[in-house]
Amino acid sequence: MTFIPHSKPSLGPEELRAVIEVLQSGQITAGPMVAQFERGMAAYIGLQGAVAVSSGTVALELALRALGVGHGDNVILPSYVCSAPWLAVQRVGAQARLVDINSTTYNLDPQKVRKARTSRTRAVIVPHMFGLPADLTSLQALDMPLIEDCAQTLGAMEQGRAVGTVGTLTVCSFYATKLLCTGEGGMVLSNDEVLLERVRALREYDKAPSLNTSAGNCKLTDLQAAIGVAQLNQLGEFLDKRSALAALYRDLLPAEVFTAPVVPAGRTHVYYRFVVRLMKGLQSADELTDYLSRLAHRGVQCRRPVFRPLHRYLDLPDFPASDEADSSAISLPLHPSLTEEAVRQAAHILQEELH
Ligand SMILES: Cc1ncc(COP(=O)(O)O)c(C=O)c1O
């Protein structure tokens, strides 16, 4: 039986060479490679500056701190996302206001954001889910500071604008299985140099004449940044490969059984995940769990796209779109080193195990 992993970092000779060069240089903590990676990412996204940090979660926290979000404030975020954005809001002492998603795009529903807004709302965290940009145009019209969370989406477009260029601040994650990885790592990017300077002052202690209790040690290392630079050079190829495999899944899976990702007009999808909605045969979240186990047993590693929606952890009612996604959506194996043969096999087993 061939094992088809859900995700896998694409690492090769470029990354190996880059890491060896850093080791040989003797400069292994934050140094010239971090600066090069920051310049490269800012140029790639189309922003003026970037500050590399140790993870996406830390990037979110420092972005909130840079905006001055703290006690007495609230921050809007979706329920259908990993817990990192919620945790970042807790770290800065603010209150998270969860809103539901749009059930076809899995992204924040701008109408619900409008309703959730209060006089104490200081920011909206906008994760672009699974490779598809959120409805930035409608969110921007709300005239609130947006933190674009690009942990899952790089290189996609919304109404002619590159994802990451619309918010006041943008954050990235470079966790091992992301579109671009450094093992662990994150970044805060912006055109606002004042905000970026605040992030720099928080990622490293002894950077300012007075003590700041919110500062810490959140640096990325040159070893990690060297991997990031090598990955960035190949990101275009990685995204092309993902798109080709996504197109193959679309061809192979019957649409009346597996609803493929919907790409609204004016947006592009970069397929960090290929999330399908199961239209028939499963009635509950438990049945979905059983289906995932049967697939795993046959060597096809599929996942729930979100481990547990935040409102479930917090026991909050009225998140119908998140609930629906949680009981009927699954993420299929997809990464640049996956072969077409593996996609064909996965598509075949996905259909067989449904009956
Ligand atoms: C949307 C989103 N935001 C933030 C994060 C957190 O990133 P990290 O794992 O690098 O802390 C993730 C990570 O998976 C994510 O998917």
The ligand as an ORCA input file, in Angstrom:
! r2SCAN-3c Opt
* xyz 0 1
  C      -4.463     31.140      9.449
  C      -3.319     30.880     10.379
  N      -2.889     31.864     11.186
  C      -1.851     31.681     12.025
  C      -1.189     30.489     12.105
  C      -0.088     30.299     13.098
  O       1.167     30.116     12.534
  P       2.318     29.350     13.337
  O       1.986     27.900     13.390
  O       3.552     29.647     12.523
  O       2.412     29.971     14.696
  C      -1.578     29.446     11.269
  C      -0.848     28.176     11.351
  O      -1.096     27.162     10.961
  C      -2.684     29.636     10.390
  O      -3.121     28.661      9.589
*
